[in-house]
């Protein structure tokens, strides 16, 4: 993941800190956004994002609406997205994939699984 650009979209500072701390050893370039609105702004203004880690439950614009907006946008529609959700209930994975996620990871996040999924998408 060295040199890959990752956008972490998460409204909880603790989760941003934890993900950033763990991913740093893999040497990606990390950007953050606090909600879907900020995510879309960053996707449209930063030169390139290789992968988005997208929390599904956020204020203002949740992950589902954000995913739908990404997939509707001609420029952004092929953006790689892994949805992250604390709602590990039956059907949540399908709901995330249906909204447009490339993959899904439930919270609490097993970092080894997340990194495996990230590497798989980024190769």
GROMACS elastic network, one bead per residue, 0.5 to 0.9 nm:
[ bonds ]
;  ai    aj funct       b0    kb
    1     4     6  0.53736   500
    1     5     6  0.84475   500
    1    23     6  0.88658   500
    1    26     6  0.56689   500
    1    27     6  0.64472   500
    1    28     6  0.55995   500
    1   118     6  0.82854   500
    1   119     6  0.68442   500
    1   122     6  0.76132   500
    2     5     6  0.87488   500
    2    25     6  0.89222   500
    2    26     6  0.57440   500
    2    29     6  0.79362   500
    3    26     6  0.87513   500
    3    27     6  0.62246   500
    3    29     6  0.59198   500
    4    27     6  0.79132   500
    4    29     6  0.59498   500
    4    30     6  0.84133   500
    4    49     6  0.78331   500
    4    50     6  0.60528   500
    4    51     6  0.80463   500
    4   122     6  0.82754   500
    5    28     6  0.57616   500
    5    30     6  0.58895   500
    5    31     6  0.75579   500
    5    48     6  0.71124   500
    5    49     6  0.50968   500
    5    50     6  0.51284   500
    5    51     6  0.66810   500
    5    52     6  0.87490   500
    6    28     6  0.66942   500
    6    29     6  0.61011   500
    6    31     6  0.62190   500
    6    32     6  0.83037   500
    6    49     6  0.60460   500
    6    50     6  0.59634   500
    6    51     6  0.50181   500
    6    52     6  0.57937   500
    6    53     6  0.73634   500
    7    29     6  0.85279   500
    7    30     6  0.59212   500
    7    32     6  0.53905   500
    7    33     6  0.72512   500
    7    39     6  0.79083   500
    7    42     6  0.84439   500
    7    43     6  0.84454   500
    7    49     6  0.66978   500
    7    50     6  0.80807   500
    7    51     6  0.63639   500
    7    53     6  0.61985   500
    7    54     6  0.81597   500
    8    16     6  0.70035   500
    8    19     6  0.81190   500
    8    20     6  0.83252   500
    8    30     6  0.72465   500
    8    31     6  0.62428   500
    8    33     6  0.62928   500
    8    34     6  0.84584   500
    8    39     6  0.85427   500
    8    51     6  0.86452   500
    8    52     6  0.59634   500
    8    54     6  0.63382   500
    8    55     6  0.81865   500
    9    16     6  0.80441   500
    9    31     6  0.85884   500
    9    32     6  0.57263   500
    9    34     6  0.56775   500
    9    35     6  0.61473   500
    9    36     6  0.73011   500
    9    38     6  0.83543   500
    9    39     6  0.63807   500
    9    52     6  0.71954   500
    9    53     6  0.60050   500
    9    55     6  0.59072   500
    9    56     6  0.89553   500
    9    58     6  0.89884   500
    9    63     6  0.86820   500
   10    13     6  0.74405   500
   10    15     6  0.70694   500
   10    16     6  0.63570   500
   10    32     6  0.75497   500
   10    33     6  0.64008   500
   10    34     6  0.51268   500
   10    35     6  0.63314   500
   10    36     6  0.88239   500
   10    53     6  0.81889   500
   10    54     6  0.66525   500
   10    55     6  0.52420   500
   10    56     6  0.83736   500
   10    57     6  0.84614   500
   10    58     6  0.71407   500
   10    84     6  0.89595   500
   11    14     6  0.89512   500
   11    15     6  0.81196   500
   11    16     6  0.79750   500
   11    33     6  0.76841   500
   11    35     6  0.60652   500
   11    55     6  0.77529   500
   11    57     6  0.83279   500
   11    58     6  0.59323   500
   11    59     6  0.75634   500
   12    15     6  0.54625   500
   12    16     6  0.65178   500
   12    17     6  0.88172   500
   12    34     6  0.77307   500
   12    58     6  0.87873   500
   13    16     6  0.50178   500
   13    17     6  0.60829   500
   13    18     6  0.85689   500
   13    34     6  0.85467   500
   14    17     6  0.50890   500
   14    18     6  0.61239   500
   14    19     6  0.86122   500
   15    18     6  0.50472   500
   15    19     6  0.60420   500
   15    20     6  0.83455   500
   16    19     6  0.53200   500
   16    20     6  0.59531   500
   16    21     6  0.84086   500
   16    32     6  0.75938   500
   17    20     6  0.52121   500
   17    21     6  0.59806   500
   17    22     6  0.86123   500
   18    21     6  0.51745   500
   18    22     6  0.62419   500
   18    23     6  0.85940   500
   19    22     6  0.52691   500
   19    23     6  0.60216   500
   19    24     6  0.84600   500
   19   111     6  0.84459   500
   20    23     6  0.52008   500
   20    24     6  0.59220   500
   20    30     6  0.72965   500
   21    24     6  0.54485   500
   21    25     6  0.77292   500
   22    25     6  0.64980   500
   22    26     6  0.81080   500
   22   111     6  0.78189   500
   23    26     6  0.54227   500
   23    27     6  0.69931   500
   23    28     6  0.71456   500
   23    30     6  0.85998   500
   23   111     6  0.89996   500
   23   115     6  0.82885   500
   24    27     6  0.51302   500
   24    28     6  0.65878   500
   24    29     6  0.84334   500
   24    30     6  0.83331   500
   25    28     6  0.82458   500
   27    30     6  0.88244   500
   31    42     6  0.85876   500
   31    49     6  0.89351   500
   32    38     6  0.88350   500
   32    39     6  0.79623   500
   32    42     6  0.86497   500
   33    36     6  0.76759   500
   33    37     6  0.84928   500
   33    38     6  0.54587   500
   33    39     6  0.53772   500
   33    42     6  0.76151   500
   34    37     6  0.83120   500
   34    38     6  0.63925   500
   34    39     6  0.74202   500
   34    58     6  0.78794   500
   34    59     6  0.86129   500
   35    38     6  0.54808   500
   35    39     6  0.61452   500
   35    40     6  0.88441   500
   35    54     6  0.89140   500
   35    55     6  0.83305   500
   35    57     6  0.89343   500
   35    58     6  0.58086   500
   35    59     6  0.64471   500
   35    60     6  0.67754   500
   35    61     6  0.61424   500
   35    62     6  0.68972   500
   35    63     6  0.79721   500
   35    66     6  0.86518   500
   36    40     6  0.61792   500
   36    41     6  0.85721   500
   36    54     6  0.84874   500
   36    55     6  0.89427   500
   36    58     6  0.74908   500
   36    59     6  0.82342   500
   36    60     6  0.72665   500
   36    62     6  0.58737   500
   36    63     6  0.62717   500
   36    64     6  0.89509   500
   36    65     6  0.76465   500
   36    66     6  0.51431   500
   36    67     6  0.85087   500
   37    40     6  0.53414   500
   37    41     6  0.63545   500
   37    42     6  0.87722   500
   37    60     6  0.73039   500
   37    61     6  0.60599   500
   37    62     6  0.87653   500
   37    66     6  0.74692   500
   38    41     6  0.50095   500
   38    42     6  0.61574   500
   38    43     6  0.85566   500
   39    42     6  0.52063   500
   39    43     6  0.61076   500
   39    44     6  0.86009   500
   39    52     6  0.88352   500
   39    54     6  0.87644   500
   39    66     6  0.78247   500
   40    43     6  0.50458   500
   40    44     6  0.61585   500
   40    45     6  0.86254   500
   40    66     6  0.73438   500
   40    69     6  0.80799   500
   40    70     6  0.73763   500
   41    44     6  0.52106   500
   41    45     6  0.61592   500
   41    46     6  0.84570   500
   42    45     6  0.50732   500
   42    46     6  0.55732   500
   42    49     6  0.89156   500
   43    46     6  0.58218   500
   43    47     6  0.80764   500
   43    48     6  0.75376   500
   43    49     6  0.68329   500
   43    70     6  0.88689   500
   43    76     6  0.74084   500
   43    79     6  0.89439   500
   44    47     6  0.79672   500
   44    48     6  0.88743   500
   44    75     6  0.84817   500
   44    76     6  0.78696   500
   45    48     6  0.85829   500
   46    49     6  0.72260   500
   49    52     6  0.73045   500
   49    79     6  0.76117   500
   49    80     6  0.85918   500
   50    79     6  0.71355   500
   50    80     6  0.66901   500
   50   122     6  0.73278   500
   51    79     6  0.66980   500
   51    81     6  0.57841   500
   51    82     6  0.76649   500
   51   118     6  0.78412   500
   51   121     6  0.82852   500
   51   122     6  0.76091   500
   52    79     6  0.75494   500
   52    80     6  0.61803   500
   52    82     6  0.62577   500
   52    83     6  0.81918   500
   53    80     6  0.87779   500
   53    81     6  0.59877   500
   53    82     6  0.50500   500
   53    83     6  0.60116   500
   53    84     6  0.67571   500
   54    63     6  0.62657   500
   54    66     6  0.87484   500
   54    67     6  0.86203   500
   54    81     6  0.67351   500
   54    82     6  0.61006   500
   54    84     6  0.56609   500
   54    85     6  0.83961   500
   54   101     6  0.88874   500
   55    58     6  0.68588   500
   55    62     6  0.77898   500
   55    63     6  0.58733   500
   55    82     6  0.86870   500
   55    83     6  0.59186   500
   55    85     6  0.58249   500
   55    86     6  0.85495   500
   56    62     6  0.56251   500
   56    64     6  0.61950   500
   56    65     6  0.89338   500
   56    66     6  0.87029   500
   56    83     6  0.64243   500
   56    84     6  0.60638   500
   56    85     6  0.54670   500
   56    86     6  0.82799   500
   56    87     6  0.88518   500
   56    96     6  0.82098   500
   57    61     6  0.85562   500
   57    62     6  0.53231   500
   57    63     6  0.61824   500
   57    64     6  0.83623   500
   57    84     6  0.87297   500
   57    85     6  0.69629   500
   57    86     6  0.81115   500
   57    87     6  0.87079   500
   58    61     6  0.63624   500
   58    63     6  0.68620   500
   59    62     6  0.61824   500
   61    64     6  0.82068   500
   61    65     6  0.63076   500
   61    66     6  0.64971   500
   62    65     6  0.56326   500
   62    66     6  0.61827   500
   62    67     6  0.87122   500
   63    67     6  0.59570   500
   63    68     6  0.85337   500
   63    83     6  0.75894   500
   63    84     6  0.88029   500
   63    96     6  0.86016   500
   63    99     6  0.89048   500
   64    67     6  0.51756   500
   64    68     6  0.63152   500
   64    69     6  0.87253   500
   64    95     6  0.84980   500
   64    96     6  0.69752   500
   64    99     6  0.59276   500
   64   100     6  0.82543   500
   64   101     6  0.89313   500
   65    68     6  0.51020   500
   65    69     6  0.62391   500
   65    70     6  0.86595   500
   65    99     6  0.80078   500
   66    69     6  0.51262   500
   66    70     6  0.61894   500
   66    71     6  0.86936   500
   67    70     6  0.50331   500
   67    71     6  0.61709   500
   67    72     6  0.86044   500
   67    81     6  0.81710   500
   67    96     6  0.86266   500
   67    99     6  0.60507   500
   67   100     6  0.58047   500
   67   101     6  0.69007   500
   68    71     6  0.52180   500
   68    72     6  0.62169   500
   68    73     6  0.88069   500
   68    99     6  0.59617   500
   68   100     6  0.66333   500
   69    72     6  0.51513   500
   69    73     6  0.63352   500
   69    76     6  0.87494   500
   69    77     6  0.84499   500
   70    73     6  0.53905   500
   70    74     6  0.83988   500
   70    75     6  0.85469   500
   70    76     6  0.54746   500
   70    77     6  0.53750   500
   70    78     6  0.82524   500
   70    79     6  0.75139   500
   70   100     6  0.84270   500
   71    74     6  0.75904   500
   71    76     6  0.66562   500
   71    78     6  0.72028   500
   71    79     6  0.81101   500
   71    99     6  0.85857   500
   71   100     6  0.66761   500
   72    75     6  0.89056   500
   72    76     6  0.78771   500
   72    77     6  0.61911   500
   73    76     6  0.52506   500
   73    77     6  0.53806   500
   74    77     6  0.55300   500
   74    78     6  0.83285   500
   75    78     6  0.76022   500
   75    79     6  0.86430   500
   76    79     6  0.55016   500
   77    80     6  0.87119   500
   79   102     6  0.89353   500
   80   101     6  0.75436   500
   80   102     6  0.61638   500
   80   103     6  0.86824   500
   80   121     6  0.73397   500
   80   122     6  0.83542   500
   81   100     6  0.80025   500
   81   101     6  0.52274   500
   81   102     6  0.53721   500
   81   103     6  0.67845   500
   81   104     6  0.85296   500
   82    96     6  0.89540   500
   82   101     6  0.57759   500
   82   102     6  0.57942   500
   82   104     6  0.52819   500
   82   105     6  0.70313   500
   82   114     6  0.87248   500
   82   117     6  0.81971   500
   82   118     6  0.78356   500
   83    93     6  0.86987   500
   83    96     6  0.66142   500
   83    97     6  0.83617   500
   83   101     6  0.60350   500
   83   102     6  0.78992   500
   83   103     6  0.63844   500
   83   105     6  0.61966   500
   83   106     6  0.81895   500
   84    87     6  0.89736   500
   84    96     6  0.89465   500
   84   104     6  0.61312   500
   84   105     6  0.50514   500
   84   106     6  0.56213   500
   84   107     6  0.66674   500
   84   109     6  0.80698   500
   85    88     6  0.67071   500
   85    92     6  0.82587   500
   85    93     6  0.89322   500
   85    96     6  0.90000   500
   85   104     6  0.79901   500
   85   105     6  0.67268   500
   85   106     6  0.50037   500
   85   107     6  0.56302   500
   85   108     6  0.84890   500
   85   109     6  0.89234   500
   86    89     6  0.87083   500
   86   105     6  0.89235   500
   86   106     6  0.57418   500
   86   108     6  0.67888   500
   86   109     6  0.88029   500
   87    90     6  0.89083   500
   87    92     6  0.69846   500
   87   106     6  0.71594   500
   87   107     6  0.75331   500
   88    91     6  0.84150   500
   88    92     6  0.63367   500
   88    93     6  0.78803   500
   88   105     6  0.88367   500
   88   106     6  0.56837   500
   88   107     6  0.72136   500
   89    92     6  0.56431   500
   89    93     6  0.82476   500
   90    93     6  0.75550   500
   90    94     6  0.85789   500
   91    94     6  0.52661   500
   91    95     6  0.61177   500
   91    96     6  0.87328   500
   92    96     6  0.61685   500
   92    97     6  0.85914   500
   92   104     6  0.89578   500
   93    96     6  0.51977   500
   93    97     6  0.62081   500
   93    98     6  0.84616   500
   93   103     6  0.82971   500
   93   104     6  0.61173   500
   93   105     6  0.80889   500
   93   106     6  0.84046   500
   94    97     6  0.50816   500
   94    98     6  0.58534   500
   94    99     6  0.84763   500
   94   104     6  0.88951   500
   95    98     6  0.50304   500
   95    99     6  0.61912   500
   95   100     6  0.88018   500
   96    99     6  0.51393   500
   96   100     6  0.65577   500
   96   101     6  0.56839   500
   96   102     6  0.86506   500
   96   103     6  0.79985   500
   96   104     6  0.69371   500
   97   100     6  0.51236   500
   97   102     6  0.64657   500
   97   103     6  0.66730   500
   97   104     6  0.73452   500
   98   101     6  0.71849   500
  100   103     6  0.88416   500
  101   104     6  0.69757   500
  102   121     6  0.81342   500
  103   117     6  0.74083   500
  103   118     6  0.89239   500
  103   121     6  0.86700   500
  104   114     6  0.87258   500
  104   117     6  0.85901   500
  105   108     6  0.87531   500
  105   109     6  0.66923   500
  105   110     6  0.82128   500
  105   113     6  0.79513   500
  105   114     6  0.66325   500
  105   117     6  0.86493   500
  106   109     6  0.58882   500
  106   110     6  0.82201   500
  107   110     6  0.76837   500
  109   112     6  0.86048   500
  109   113     6  0.78840   500
  109   114     6  0.70645   500
  110   113     6  0.54372   500
  110   114     6  0.63172   500
  110   115     6  0.87629   500
  111   115     6  0.59977   500
  111   116     6  0.84095   500
  112   115     6  0.52379   500
  112   116     6  0.61102   500
  112   117     6  0.86424   500
  113   116     6  0.50775   500
  113   117     6  0.62181   500
  113   118     6  0.86089   500
  114   117     6  0.51246   500
  114   118     6  0.61111   500
  114   119     6  0.86340   500
  115   119     6  0.60500   500
  115   120     6  0.84241   500
  116   119     6  0.52592   500
  116   120     6  0.60997   500
  116   121     6  0.87362   500
  117   120     6  0.50751   500
  117   121     6  0.63177   500
  117   122     6  0.86340   500
  118   121     6  0.53021   500
  118   122     6  0.61028   500
  118   123     6  0.86917   500
  119   122     6  0.50458   500
  119   123     6  0.60657   500
  120   123     6  0.56774   500
